[in-house]
Amino acid sequence: MRRLIFSLVFVLALPAIAGPVPRLDGSVKAALASLGNLAGAALPDLDGKVVVVAFWASWCPPCLVEFKDLARLHEAYAEKGLVVVAVNRFEEWNAQENPRRMKRFFARTKPPFSVVSGDGSIARAFGGVDRIPTVFVFDRTGETAFSFIHLRNAEKQSVSHDELVAAVRPLL
């Protein structure tokens, strides 16, 4: 009986833990391309590239750290076929939207990669992103090779530069 209860609890919790794994297919690429550019480079063609998609907001302290790591990753691997795209999400959460803060964020981070404005539809296209920071790494065929989702009350706040390098390097 105890084993049955444990199994039932595990199975019921599984969708919340695992969730759908997104794929960077044509419709998701089109959704990304339709988003407005906030900063950095224009969104390049994603076909045949290793793509890192990071969801963030300017009020999110772990996102600031992660942005700097994404910039280092971009600088090291862009010429080898890596594309980094940062999707601004939840900027307006809890009435937090502040254009001056966003401007300061970009002045501090100077993103060399594409930074776009996101909404609920792009979050759904990536399997229902509802936490930031969230990062996906896609291989050249669009399959998810790595993901990090900041969980509520987790000690680990963001993906590290070393983790990103370890995820990206074998795909290039």
C-alpha positions, 0 to 999 in steps of 0.5 A: 500500500505504501509503495502504491501511494508513493507511486501515485504521488510520484506520477501525479507530481511528474508533469509539474517536475518535467513539463513538456520539453520544447523543440526549436521548430519552424513555428517557435523560430517564427514566434521568436522572429516576430518579437520586438528587438529591445537591445543587442543585435538583430535576431539572426537566422537560427537554422542549423545553429546551436541556440541558447534561449534565456528568459529574464527580466531586468528586476531579477538579480540572478538574471543580471549574473546570467546575462553576463555569462551569456555575453561571455558565451556569445563572445567565445562561440558565436563564430562557431555557430552559436546564437544567444537570444534573451527573451524579456518576460515578466517585466511587468510582474507585480507592477515592476515595469520601469523603462529607466531600470531596463535602460540601466540594465542594458547599460550594465550588461551591454548585450552583444546578442539578440534581446527581444520582448516576450509575452505569454504566447512565446512562453507557451511556445517554450512549454509554458515558461513561468519562472525566470531565469529559464534557459534552453540550449538547442542543438543544430536540429532544434532538439533540447540539449540542456535546460535550467529553470529556476525553481521556487525557493531553490538554492541555485539561482541561475545556470553558471557559465561553466554549465553553459559551456559544458552544454554548448561546446559538444554541440558546436 
